Amino acid sequence: MTEQILTENRDGVLVLTINRPEKKNAINNEMWVGLRESFRAAAVDDTVSCVLLCGAGDNFCSGVDLNSFNSEPGTEHPFESAARAVVEFDKPLVAAAQGVAVGGGATVLFHADIVYVGESLRLRLPFASLGLAPEWGSSYMLQANIGAQRAAELFYTAEWIDADKARNYGIVADVLADANLFKHALAKAGEIAQWPVNSLREIKRTLRMHHLEALDAAIKAEQAAMMRQAGSPENIEAITAIFEKRPPNFRNL
């Protein structure tokens, strides 16, 4: 397992840490594989009753590392299998997020059963600004969590969302001082982990089963949309602008 994905079993709570703080925990290809394998292992390990997902340092996750987002032609990018591993995870998933949560670092939170955030949270769904489409089933999950209009607003504007707005919109369960975030989330995960793991599995199944068909359809639609948009003129302009540190100009495309 990569040292950029850390796991520690704390009395039934698997603390899973995205550990690349110098890059705001941006996820490269190796880390996607690490996340996938960690969730798959946790799913079949009866000593794990609950997973607590967090980020090292001052940020949760700035999403995909654009410098490494590539795969061999005709092969599936490891993001896809990592996303599926999270979607299919059949035990409680708690998330603790502070600082930046962008792209995949935001959409993964929609699959957590409970999300706690620090006061420093800044969350963004940047897909429109990148000339891309949503991913990780977020086009369905966000609507299911907060309603169609609020979800549309956040997707279409690609605006930054602070902790208070995330709580008001129902994206997160509670906002804590950054210094207290991990301790609080770990304590809540510990409360969950005291119960029988098979009971927790069945509760999660009953909570999620009604969403699975729609979620699967959303993921397939998103993958098709992403294939159409990746490498498009607007996507190339957006990525070029990022590397050139300038605002993108989509008007002349």
N, C-alpha and C positions, 0 to 999 in steps of 0.2 A: 504494500500500500504506500502511495506517495506520502511524504512527510507534510505535504500541503493539504492533506485531508487527515485529520486526527480523530481517533476514537478512544473513548474511555468509558468503561462500564462502572457507573456509580450506583451500586446497589439496585440494579434493575433498570436504571436510566442510562441509555447509551448517549453520552455527550459527543456529538459529531460536530467538529469545528473545521470551518473553511479557513485554512491557515496560510494566507499569503498577504499579510497586512501591508507590506510595502507596495503592493499593487491594488490596494483597497479590496483585496480578496477576489480579484478578477479570476475567472475560472478558465484554465487552459484545457487542452485535450486530455492530458494525463489526469487532471483533477476530475473531469467528467467521469472517467473510468473509475477513479477512486470513490466518487460518490455513488455510482451505480453498484459497485461491489460492496460498499458499506451498507447500503440499504438492503441489498439482497441477503447479505449475511445476517443482518439484524432481524430480518423477517423469519428466518428459520432457527434463530438462537433463542431457546426458551429461557435463558437467563436475562434476556432483554425484554422488558415489558413496555417500554416507552423510549422514544428517541427525542432528544433535545438538540435542535439544529441551531448553531450560532456561528458568528464570525470572529476571528481573532482581531485584536486591536480596536481601533475606533470606528470601524465600519463593518456592516454585515456582508455585503457582496455587491460589487459594481458590475456584475453580469459577465458576459462572455468576454474573454481576452481576444480582442480583434486581431492581435498579432499571431494568434495560433488557431483561429477558427477556419480550419480546412480539413479536408478528408480526401482519400483517394477516390478518383472518379468511379462511380458505380457502387461505392460502399456507403454504408450508413455512418453519419457522424456520431461519435459517442454521446453527444448531447441527447440524441433521441432515445437511446437505451437508458441513459441516466434519468431522463424525465419519466420514462415508463416505470422505472424502478420506484420512483417516488409516488407516482400515481397509484401503483399497485400495492404499495406498502400497507399491510393490513393490521398494523398496531398504531396506537396513538402517536401523533407527531406534534411536538410543541416546538415553537420557534421563538428565539430571542434575537431581536434585530435592533441595531443602533446605527447611527450615521447613515451612510449611503446604502440604498437598496434599489438597484436599477436593473431593468431588463429581466433576465433570468433570476437575478438576485431579488427581484420584486415578485415575479410570478410564482416562484417556488413557495412563497408565503401563502398563496391562495390554497395550497394543498395541505398546509398545516392545520391540524384540528384546533389549535389554540395559538394565537400569536401575541406575544408581549413585545413592546418596543420601548426604547429609550427616548428621552426627550429630544435627542439630537437627530432622530430619524428624518431622512429626506428620501422619499420614495418616488420613482418615476417609471412610467411605461413609455419608452422612447421610440416605439416602433414607427410611428408616422414620421418622426424626425430623421429616421434612418432609411426611409423609403422601403420599409419592410412591413410584415404582418405580425400579429400576435403569435405567441408560442406557449408551450407547456399547458395547453388547454385553458389558457387564461381568458380567451374570448367567451368561454362558457362559465368558468368558475367565478370570475369577478361579477358577472351579471347575477349568478346564483347567490352570491354573498351580499351584494349591495344594491341590486336592481339595475335595470337596463339603462336608464338615463344617466345615472351617476357613472356607470361603467363606460358608457359612450363618451361622456365628458372627459374622463381621464385618458382614454385611448386616443380620441381625436385631437386633444390639445397637447398631449405629451407634457403636461405641466408637472412641476415638482409638488409633492404632497408632504406636508409636515406631519408630525406625530398627532397633533390635535385633530387635524382634518381626517387622518387615517382612522382615529378613534370615532369621530363623529359620523363618518361614513360606514362604520361597521367593519372595516378591514382588519382591525386589531381589537383584542379583548381589553387591553389596558396599557397605559403609558406610565413608565417608571422613570425615576432619575437614572441616568446612565450607570452610576456607581452601584445601584441596587438591582439593575435589570437581571443579570445572570443569577444572582442569589434567589431572586423571586421566582424566575422561570424554573430553576432547578428544584426549588421547594415544591412548586405546583406539579412538576413532572414526577417528583417523588411521591406525592399524594396519589397520583395515578398509578404508579408502578407497584404500590402495595397490594393491588387487587389481582385476582387470577388472570393470567395472560390470555387464556382462552375466552374468558368473559369479555375482556377488553377487545379481543378480535371480533367477537360477535357484535358488540356494540358498534364498533367501527363499520362492520359490514352493513348493519341496519341503517346507520347514518349515511353511508355512501352508495348503497346499492341502487337507490332511486336516481342517482346522477350518472352512473357509469356509462349507460348507453349514449346519453347526450354528450358526455365528456369524450368518449371515444370518437364520436362523429366530429366534435370540435377539433380534436387533435389532428384527425385526417384532413379536415378542411384547412387548418392552419398550415400543415406541412405542404399541401398543394399550393396555397397562397404564397408561402415562403419560397418555394421553388420558382414561382413566377416572378417574384420580386428580387430575389438574390441575384446580384449582377446586373440589375436593370440600371438604366441611366441615372435615375434618382438615387438608387442605392450607392452607385459608384460616386456620385457627387457628394452624398452625405459622408461616406467614409473618407473620401479625399479631403473634405473640409475639416474633418476631425484631425487628420494627420498634419494638415497645413495650418491648424489652429485658427480657423476663420469660420464665419457663419456660412452655411450652405446656401446656394442660390438655385432654387428649383424652377424659377419662372421661365428660364430660357430653354428648358428641356422639352 
